[in-house]
Amino acid sequence: MKPFILLLALLLIFSCKNNEKPRGKKITIPNYEKLALLDVPLGEIKDGDWLQQHLEAGQTFQQYLAKKPVTVSEDHNVIYLQPIGTFTQEQQKVMDLNSEYIGLFFGLKTIVLEPINEDEIPKENKRIQFETEQLDASYIIDEILKGVMPNDGIAMMALTAKDLYPRPDWNFVFGLASYSKRMGVTSIFRFSDTELTSQNYSQCLNRLIKTSTHEIGHMFTIAHCTHASCLMNGSNHLVELDSRPNALCSVCLAKLSWNLNFDNVMRLEKLISFCKKHKLDSDALVLQKQLEAIK
């Protein structure tokens, strides 16, 4: 679909009453036209990039609605984070900040559970790859997290300091999520170029919050984005991950805003404050432009 046709279709959806919308919520993104103008087209696809290896068509706003996405209710409205294994003091600091950011990003209560011992993962679901111990991400979602999420949970994300692989033929994965189970797992193993310290934690934090919110976004039925440069773009490697903004494009923001019905201005103000506090300056700049567009 051509960009101007997509934009027109979205504007028509936002301005019309949608009888399919649950709980009578209304989309409230002021000045959406200006927000959409900030979308940055995807750059040239290079060898090894996600879209070079995974042919994905993307997901329009209309297609998102047709999926009848997972959404919160009075009984299911908490995001749970489940640590697996142990963490250093600096890793724990990043984990705590990740929890804070997730709560701001989705506008939902976020609770960190007591850690699960890594020994609960069987030997056959661990492997050594290039002298690095890796954990089976699929096993963590399918078995370790099974029955762990409290009754009021809408989504659960496991967090580990160990490297992950999703299946035997993959080298590694930053994170993995299940649409149907509303569960996922993220690793911080590859998120620091040097030993993690109190001085350089921002790099690790940037990559962790980007991956965590991306995977939880999947749990709310948002597919990988091919519309523009976006938090919901797929990433195959760190260079690609670092090139993605820590912000949603206009289409993906419309999906999440429609779903969770948050105050877009208040949400962006809180995210910008967090980013500035923790030296995530480029992220703060992108979010500031979005805030100025919708105000």
Salt bridges, closest charged atoms under 4 A:
ASP39 OD2 - HIS227 NE2 2.97
ASP49 OD1 - HIS237 NE2 3.02
GLU56 OE2 - HIS224 ND1 2.94
GLU118 OE2 - LYS162 NZ 2.78
GLU133 OE1 - LYS162 NZ 2.76
ASP142 OD1 - LYS181 NZ 3.45
GLU143 OE1 - LYS146 NZ 3.23
ASP163 OD2 - ARG190 NH2 2.75
ASP169 OD1 - ARG167 NE 2.92
ASP193 OD1 - ARG207 NH1 3.18
GLU240 OE1 - HIS237 NE2 3.85
GLU240 OE2 - ARG244 NH2 2.85
ASP242 OD2 - ARG207 NH2 2.73
GLU269 OE2 - LYS295 NZ 3.49
